[in-house]
Amino acid sequence: MCPSGTTLRAQTTAVGSDLRPAFNVLDVDHDGKISGDDLRKFYSGFSSGGADEEAIKTMMSEADLNKDGFVEYYEFERVLGSQKRSSSRNGGVMEDVFRIMDKDGDGKLSHEDLKSYMEWAGFSANDEDIRAMIRLGGGDEKDGVSYDGLLKILAIDFVGESSRSC
């Protein structure tokens, strides 16, 4: 149970096999699909230089399989699933997310990195919640959490009244 009272339940699927948490991170307006605007808002929240329009255009082009201007979950899952099967971790969307969240570029998400992201994304998480996330990801308060640790954190299914807390 999180300090906020929300219960955490580990998913029964293997880490990385359910991409819904990653999809939800990028679906900034929470409308069930990722748009170019979602990606711009996401990147602008973590980059002082704003979003790289060429990178966003490339991501949308690669992932929008039906060419309707949006990336639905099945498209997201298909693209990321094929990346995982080919063992190509370079350039993956979640690695981009991790690099953006890692404000100091040290390869770890610190307490401040996670807290900053949670506030930006509109999730309510106090300092104890952030510490619990870091522990859950196999990290510690001093060193933070690695990319693999972030994947562990995202593999948690939040159960409670609000799925946007803790």
N, C-alpha and C positions, 0 to 999 in steps of 0.2 A: 504494500500500500504506500502510495506517495504521501509525503508530509501534508499535501493539500487534501488528503482523504480519498483521492481517486485510486482505484485498484489497477495494477498493471497485470496483464496476463500475457505470457509468451505465446506467440503464434505456434501452431503445430507444424508450419512449413519451415523449411531450412532458411537460414539467413540469406537474403538476396533473392529467394524464389518468389516472394510476394513483393511486387514493386509498388503497391498502392501507397505506402507512406512516402516514397520518393516522388510519385506522381503528385500527391497532395501538397508536397513542399513547393513544387513548381506551379501548381494551379493556384496562383496568388488570389484570384477573386473567388475561388471555390465554386465555380460553376460547372465542374465536372469535365472540363476540357482545358487544354493548355493553348493559349494564344500567343502571338508575338508580344502583345501588351503584357501578358503575364510574365514572360521572360524578361522584358525590359524592366518591369517593376522589380522583379527578383534581383536582377543584376545591379540595378541602380541602388538598391538597399545595401549593397556590399562593396561597391566600387565607386571611388570618388570621380573617376572618369566616365561614369555612366555605362550604359550597355554598348557592347560592340555590335553594331547593326549587321555587319557581315556575318558574324558568328551566329546571331539570332536567325538570320535568313537561312543560313546553312542548316542549323538545327531543325528549323521548321520544315525545310525542304526534305531532309532525310527522314523525319519522323511522320510527317503528314502524308500517310500512304494513300488516302482517298482524295487528297488535294482539295479539301473543303476549307482550308485556312486554319484548322484547329487540329490539335493532337489529342485524340480520345485515348482513354486508358488502354484499349486493346492495341492501338498503334504504338503507344509508349512501351507496353509490355513486349510487343513483338520486336521492336528495334533494340531495346535493352537486353532482352532475352537472347537475341542473336549475337549481340556483342559479348555476352557472358559465355555463350557456347563456343565462340571462336577464341575465347581466352584473351580477348583484346580489351584490356583495362584502360589503355591510354586513350584519352579523349572521351571517355564515357561521361554521360550527363552527371552521374552522382559524383564523379571525381571533380567535375567543374563546380558542382555545388559545394563540395568540401573545400576546394581552393578558395572559393569566394567567402565562405564562412571563416576560413583561417586567415584572419586579417593581418597577422604579422608574418605569415608565410613560413612558419617554422615546422609545418607538417603535422601539427597537433592542434586540436580545438581546445582552447583554454576555457576556463570558467567564464571569462569575459566574452570570448567568441560565442559560446553557446547562449549566454544570457542576452547578448546583443541581437543574435538571430531570433531568439524566442520573442523578445519584445517587438522587433521589427515585424515578425509574422503574425503578431496579435495573440500569441499563446501566453497564458498566465503561468509563470513559473517563478517561484521564489528561489533564493540561494540554495536552500536545502534540496529543492527539486533538481536544480542544475548539478549539485554534487552527486545526487542519486543517479542522474543520467551518466555522468562521467564514470562512476563506479560500475554501472550497468554495461558501459562500453569497454570495461577492462582497464580504464585509466585511473589516474589519481589526481588529486587537487593540484599538486605541484606540476605535473607534466601534461595534464590534459588527456585527450583521447585521440587516437589515430583514426585514419580513414576506415579501417576495418571495425574499429570501435563505433564509429558513426553508423555503419551498416547494422551493427548489433542493436544500437539504440533505435533505429528505424524499424527493426524487425519486431518491435513490441506493439501489441494491440492495446490501446488504452480503453478500459472499460469503466464506465461511470455515467453520471448524468451528462457530462459534457466531454466529448471526445477532443475538445480543444484545450483542455486543462491538463497540467502536469506534463 
